[in-house]
Amino acid sequence: MTNAQLRNKFKVGTRVVRGKDWRRGAQDGFGPGTVVSPLTTSGYLRVSWDNNPYTFGYTYSMGNNGLYELYLLSDLKTSHCPGLVAPLYGYILGASNRSFNHIVTYGCHPDYTIQGPSHRICTGSGAWSDYAPTCLRTPASAVAFNYSLLSNDQLDSLFTLGVRVVRGQDWRYGNQDGGVGGIGTVVRARLFGRVGVSWDSNPSTTFYYDVGFFFNRVFEIALYKATRCVQLSAPVNGYLQASNPNFTIGSQVVIGCYSPYTVQGASIRTCQSNGAWSGADYLCSRSATPCSAGQIKCLHSSVCISKSQECDKVWDCPDRSDELFCGNSTTPGGHCKPLTAPSNGYLTGKGTAYGSRVVVTCYSPYVYQGQSIRTCQIDGTWDGSFGKCSLPFQKCKWYEVRCADNVTCIDKSKICNNVPFECPDGSDENNCV
């Protein structure tokens, strides 16, 4: 298509989205925009984005050097992005929704770390933003400790059933643990200096190792320096609310049951420093002793309170569940107050009910620092706190000058040289006489 044909097609006021040669990151705010200047003979035009408005517009190539950074919104062939495949050892939240502007979240199973973007957005061009991440095994590390200083009783108290372990200082069994970084679980507690271990790579077999065996003081395995616990699932007829979706050390989960079921076991469990969950396993079962007429049962216990105490703006149940159904009869949990986006950023996500998620994104060229996703918890508060959107600072060389975007540096000789847009924002040719 010639420059004249493109100029006629991409007129001022035309609605556009990012195109096949897009190279500007999140500058479009992952949404459509409006052309605010005619296409130049050199193949450039300016756009102001709905989610990142700028009166004078940002500059994009439409034909310059064979690059076409924009599509007409009216020319889009699809309103949905293609299906996604979860990474090996990982998962995707929200993958069933492939509509425009929908955000999916990637995560990895315990002991694996995400490599790449954790969030992707279905853009107006019918393609997902960024690239698909992968999940790589997190290198295991042993707890730094001199086990030879411990007594037999102390070692017995450490290497108990369920404790996570890795190869120790005197390891001599090659890749029996699945290789460097392999993690296992103690399935036979320490007895006469020997410990039985089932490795994640070979869970059907139990191997035995010396851990301070009598006088030889050999330590073939060591305690795993855990960073997270195994992911827990909601019980049948119940739900689970996690303070941290990655189940890191110190995080908690709250288990609840839908009426008339009640929790049997630990309703609150904490991820401990050894990588194991505190408390007993849980399930939801029907209460054997129903409440009297005119009473209701608290969500996480067998406590009964008067029906009149429900939604009276006073916490009467020990778990505060008497105020969590108010205003929403179908979803357990209270409502959180609406969030405000940090300066130079915007929020994506709807709803303030329990379980709702909100994602913060920064307008280009700002970059985000801090927690980017917040979830409405069962107690009516948002988890965590937002960070801030700040400009990445790049120190210019002595022969360079900074563009008006406060990010890009160009050679001083390129200022007012009649070559447009050597600064992405075109400021290199502004105020020239």
C-alpha positions in Angstrom: 0.0 0.0 0.0 1.4 3.4 -1.0 2.0 6.3 1.4 -1.0 8.2 -0.2 -3.3 5.2 0.3 -2.2 4.8 3.9 -2.7 8.5 4.5 -6.2 8.2 3.2 -6.9 5.2 5.3 -5.3 6.4 8.6 -6.9 9.9 8.7 -7.0 12.1 11.8 -9.7 10.8 14.1 -9.4 7.1 12.9 -9.5 4.5 15.6 -6.5 2.2 15.8 -4.8 -0.6 17.9 -1.3 -2.0 18.0 -0.2 -3.7 14.8 2.0 -6.6 13.6 5.3 -4.6 14.0 4.5 -3.1 17.4 7.6 -2.4 19.4 6.5 0.1 22.1 5.7 -2.2 25.1 2.7 -1.1 27.1 2.6 2.5 25.7 -0.9 1.9 24.3 -2.2 0.8 27.7 -3.4 -2.4 25.9 -6.3 -0.6 24.4 -7.4 1.3 21.3 -6.4 4.9 20.4 -7.1 7.8 18.0 -4.9 9.2 15.2 -4.2 12.9 16.0 -1.9 13.8 13.1 -1.8 13.0 9.4 0.6 10.5 8.0 3.9 12.2 7.0 5.6 11.4 3.6 8.3 9.7 5.6 5.8 7.2 7.0 5.0 8.5 10.6 1.8 9.5 12.4 0.8 10.3 16.0 -1.8 8.5 18.2 -3.3 9.3 21.6 -4.4 6.2 23.5 -7.6 5.8 25.5 -5.7 4.3 28.4 -2.6 6.6 28.0 -3.9 9.9 26.6 -1.4 12.5 25.3 -2.6 15.6 23.5 0.1 15.7 20.9 0.2 11.9 20.5 2.9 9.3 20.4 4.8 8.7 17.2 4.5 5.4 15.2 5.8 4.0 11.9 3.3 3.3 9.2 5.6 2.4 6.3 8.9 3.8 7.4 11.6 1.2 7.0 8.9 -1.3 6.1 7.4 -1.2 9.7 3.6 -1.0 10.3 3.0 -0.6 14.0 -0.8 0.0 13.8 -4.0 -1.7 12.7 -7.4 0.0 12.0 -9.7 -1.0 14.8 -12.4 -1.6 12.2 -10.2 -4.0 10.2 -9.8 -6.5 13.1 -10.8 -10.0 12.0 -11.3 -11.3 15.5 -12.4 -10.0 18.9 -10.8 -12.9 20.7 -7.2 -14.1 21.2 -6.1 -17.7 20.6 -6.2 -20.3 23.3 -3.3 -20.6 25.7 -1.3 -23.7 26.9 -0.1 -23.7 30.5 3.7 -23.9 30.8 5.2 -27.3 31.9 5.1 -27.4 35.7 2.8 -24.4 35.7 -0.8 -23.1 35.3 -2.8 -20.2 33.9 -5.6 -18.4 35.8 -8.4 -17.0 33.6 -7.4 -18.8 30.4 -11.0 -19.7 29.5 -11.7 -16.0 28.8 -10.0 -14.8 25.6 -11.9 -11.6 25.0 -10.3 -8.2 24.3 -8.5 -6.6 27.3 -8.8 -9.7 29.4 -5.8 -10.4 31.7 -4.5 -13.9 32.4 -2.0 -14.8 35.2 0.7 -17.4 34.9 2.0 -19.3 37.9 4.3 -22.2 38.7 3.9 -25.3 40.9 5.8 -25.4 44.2 9.6 -25.6 43.8 9.4 -24.0 40.3 10.0 -20.3 39.5 8.4 -18.4 36.6 10.7 -17.1 33.9 9.1 -14.3 31.9 6.0 -12.2 32.2 3.5 -13.4 34.9 0.6 -11.5 33.2 -0.6 -11.2 29.6 -3.4 -9.2 28.1 -5.6 -9.9 25.1 -4.8 -6.9 22.8 -7.0 -5.3 20.2 -5.0 -7.0 17.5 -6.3 -10.4 18.6 -2.9 -11.4 20.0 -1.7 -11.8 23.5 0.8 -9.3 24.8 4.4 -10.3 25.6 5.5 -13.9 25.3 4.6 -17.1 27.1 6.7 -17.7 30.2 8.3 -20.9 31.4 8.6 -22.6 34.8 12.2 -23.6 35.8 13.1 -25.7 38.8 14.1 -23.5 41.7 17.6 -24.7 42.8 17.2 -26.4 46.2 19.5 -25.3 49.0 20.3 -26.9 52.4 19.8 -25.1 55.6 23.2 -23.7 56.6 24.0 -25.6 59.8 26.7 -27.7 61.4 24.7 -30.8 62.1 27.8 -32.5 63.8 27.2 -30.2 66.8 23.8 -31.6 67.5 23.0 -34.5 69.8 21.1 -37.6 68.7 17.9 -36.4 70.4 18.2 -33.0 68.6 18.7 -34.8 65.3 15.7 -37.0 66.0 13.6 -33.9 66.6 14.7 -32.4 63.2 14.4 -35.3 60.8 10.8 -36.2 61.5 8.0 -37.5 59.2 7.0 -35.1 56.4 10.2 -32.9 56.6 11.6 -31.8 53.2 15.2 -32.7 52.6 18.0 -32.3 50.0 21.4 -34.0 49.5 23.8 -33.2 52.3 27.5 -32.5 52.8 28.5 -36.2 52.6 26.2 -37.2 49.7 27.6 -40.1 47.6 24.7 -41.5 45.6 25.0 -39.7 42.3 21.6 -38.7 40.9 19.6 -40.9 43.1 17.7 -37.8 44.2 16.9 -36.8 40.7 20.0 -34.6 40.2 21.3 -31.4 41.6 18.4 -29.5 43.2 16.4 -32.7 43.9 14.0 -32.5 46.9 12.5 -35.3 48.9 10.3 -36.0 51.9 11.2 -38.0 55.1 8.9 -41.1 55.1 10.7 -43.0 57.8 11.8 -40.9 60.8 15.4 -41.0 62.1 16.1 -44.3 63.9 19.6 -45.4 64.9 21.0 -42.6 62.7 19.2 -43.6 59.5 16.4 -41.7 57.7 14.1 -43.0 55.0 13.4 -40.6 52.1 11.1 -40.5 49.1 12.4 -38.2 46.4 10.0 -36.2 44.3 11.6 -37.6 41.2 10.9 -41.2 42.4 8.1 -41.1 45.0 7.4 -44.9 44.9 10.8 -45.9 46.3 12.2 -45.3 49.8 15.9 -44.7 50.2 17.8 -44.8 53.4 20.6 -42.4 54.4 23.0 -41.8 57.3 22.3 -38.8 59.4 24.9 -38.7 62.2 25.0 -42.6 62.4 26.5 -43.3 65.8 30.1 -42.3 65.8 30.9 -41.8 62.1 28.8 -38.5 62.1 28.2 -38.7 58.4 25.4 -36.5 57.0 24.2 -37.7 53.6 21.1 -35.5 53.6 20.2 -32.1 55.0 17.1 -30.1 55.7 15.7 -28.2 52.7 15.8 -24.5 53.0 12.2 -24.1 51.8 10.8 -21.0 50.1 7.2 -22.2 49.8 4.8 -25.0 50.7 3.0 -27.4 48.5 -0.1 -25.8 47.0 -3.3 -26.7 48.9 -6.7 -27.2 47.3 -10.2 -26.2 48.5 -12.1 -29.1 50.2 -15.2 -30.6 48.7 -18.2 -28.4 49.7 -15.8 -25.6 50.8 -13.4 -23.0 49.7 -9.8 -21.8 50.4 -8.5 -18.3 50.7 -4.7 -17.8 50.5 -2.9 -14.7 51.8 -0.2 -15.4 49.1 -1.0 -17.2 45.8 2.5 -18.6 45.7 2.2 -20.2 49.2 5.5 -18.7 50.4 7.0 -19.2 53.9 4.9 -17.5 56.5 1.7 -17.2 54.3 -1.6 -18.5 55.6 -4.6 -20.2 54.1 -8.2 -20.0 55.6 -10.5 -23.0 54.9 -14.2 -22.5 55.0 -17.2 -24.7 54.2 -20.5 -23.8 52.6 -23.6 -24.2 54.8 -24.6 -26.6 56.3 -21.1 -28.1 56.2 -18.4 -27.2 58.8 -14.7 -27.6 58.9 -13.2 -30.7 60.4 -9.5 -30.2 61.1 -7.4 -27.0 61.0 -9.4 -24.0 59.5 -6.2 -21.9 59.4 -2.9 -23.3 58.3 0.5 -21.6 58.1 3.4 -22.4 55.7 6.3 -23.1 58.0 10.0 -22.6 57.5 10.6 -26.3 56.8 8.2 -26.2 53.8 5.4 -28.0 55.6 1.9 -26.7 56.5 0.9 -26.4 60.2 -2.2 -28.0 61.5 -4.1 -31.1 60.6 -5.7 -32.0 57.2 -9.2 -30.6 56.7 -12.5 -31.6 55.2 -16.1 -30.3 55.1 -18.7 -32.4 56.8 -22.3 -31.9 57.8 -22.7 -30.8 61.4 -24.0 -33.5 63.7 -25.6 -30.9 66.0 -27.6 -28.3 64.1 -28.3 -24.9 65.6 -31.6 -24.3 67.4 -34.5 -22.6 65.7 -33.7 -18.9 65.2 -30.0 -19.5 65.1 -27.3 -19.7 62.4 -23.9 -21.5 62.5 -20.6 -19.6 62.2 -18.8 -20.5 59.0 -15.5 -21.9 60.4 -16.7 -23.5 63.7 -19.7 -25.1 65.4 -20.6 -21.9 67.2 -24.3 -20.9 66.8 -25.5 -17.3 67.1 -28.9 -15.7 66.9 -30.3 -15.0 63.5 -30.7 -11.4 64.5 -27.0 -11.0 65.0 -26.3 -11.7 61.3 -25.4 -8.5 59.3 -25.8 -6.3 62.3 -22.4 -4.7 61.7 -21.0 -6.4 64.9 -18.6 -9.3 64.7 -20.4 -12.0 66.8 -18.8 -15.2 65.4 -15.2 -16.0 66.4 -14.3 -16.1 62.7 -16.4 -12.9 61.9 -18.4 -14.9 59.3 -21.7 -13.4 60.5 -20.8 -10.2 58.6 -19.3 -11.9 55.4 -22.5 -12.8 53.5 -24.1 -9.3 53.8 -25.0 -7.8 50.5 -24.1 -10.9 48.5 -26.1 -14.1 49.1 -24.3 -16.2 46.5 -20.6 -15.7 47.2 -19.0 -16.2 50.6 -17.0 -13.3 51.8 -17.4 -9.6 52.3 -16.9 -6.7 49.9 -13.7 -4.7 49.7 -13.6 -0.9 49.3 -12.7 0.2 45.7 -9.0 0.7 45.1 -7.3 3.8 43.6 -4.6 3.4 41.0 -1.1 4.7 41.8 0.0 7.9 40.1 0.9 7.3 36.4 -0.9 4.0 36.4 -4.3 2.4 35.9 -6.2 -0.6 37.2 -7.7 -3.5 35.3 -10.2 -5.9 36.8 -13.8 -5.6 38.0 -15.6 -6.3 41.2 -15.1 -5.8 44.9 -16.6 -9.1 46.2 -14.5 -11.8 47.9 -12.1 -13.3 45.4 -12.0 -10.4 43.0 -8.6 -9.5 41.6 -7.3 -6.1 40.4 -4.1 -5.6 38.4 -2.1 -2.4 38.2 -0.3 -1.3 35.0 1.8 1.8 34.5 1.5 4.2 31.5 4.6 4.2 29.3 7.4 5.0 29.9 6.8 4.4 33.6 7.7 1.0 35.1 6.0 -0.6 38.0 7.8 -1.5 41.3 5.9 -3.5 43.9 2.9 -5.9 44.1 0.9 -5.7 40.9 -2.1 -8.0 41.8 -4.3 -7.6 44.8 -7.1 -9.9 45.8 -10.2 -9.2 47.9 -10.0 -11.4 51.0 -12.7 -13.0 53.0 -12.5 -10.4 55.7 -13.4 -7.6 53.3 -9.8 -6.2 52.9 -7.4 -6.3 50.0 -4.2 -8.3 50.4 -0.9 -6.5 50.3 -0.4 -3.0 49.0 0.3 -1.3 45.7 3.8 -0.1 44.8 4.4 2.9 42.5 4.9 3.8 38.9 8.3 5.5 38.3 10.4 6.5 35.4 13.4 4.3 34.6 16.4 6.6 34.8 19.1 6.3 32.1 22.2 8.4 32.5 23.0 10.1 29.2 26.6 10.3 27.9 28.4 13.6 27.8 27.7 14.0 24.0 24.0 13.1 24.4 20.9 14.9 25.4 17.7 13.6 27.1 14.4 13.5 25.1 11.3 15.0 26.6 10.1 11.5 27.6 12.8 11.7 30.3 14.0 8.3 29.3 15.6 8.3 25.8 19.1 9.7 25.1 20.2 10.8 21.6 23.3 12.4 20.2 23.3 16.2 20.5 23.9 16.6 16.8 20.4 15.1 16.1 18.6 18.0 17.7 16.9 20.2 15.1 18.6 18.4 12.2 15.2 18.2 10.3 15.1 14.4 10.7 11.9 13.8 12.6 11.3 11.4 15.5 14.8 10.5 16.5 13.3 10.9 19.9 10.3 8.6 20.2 8.1 11.5 21.3 9.4 13.8 18.5 10.8 16.3 20.9 14.2 16.5 19.0 12.5 18.7 16.4 10.4 20.9 18.8 11.2 24.6 19.3 13.6 24.7 16.4 14.1 28.0 14.7 
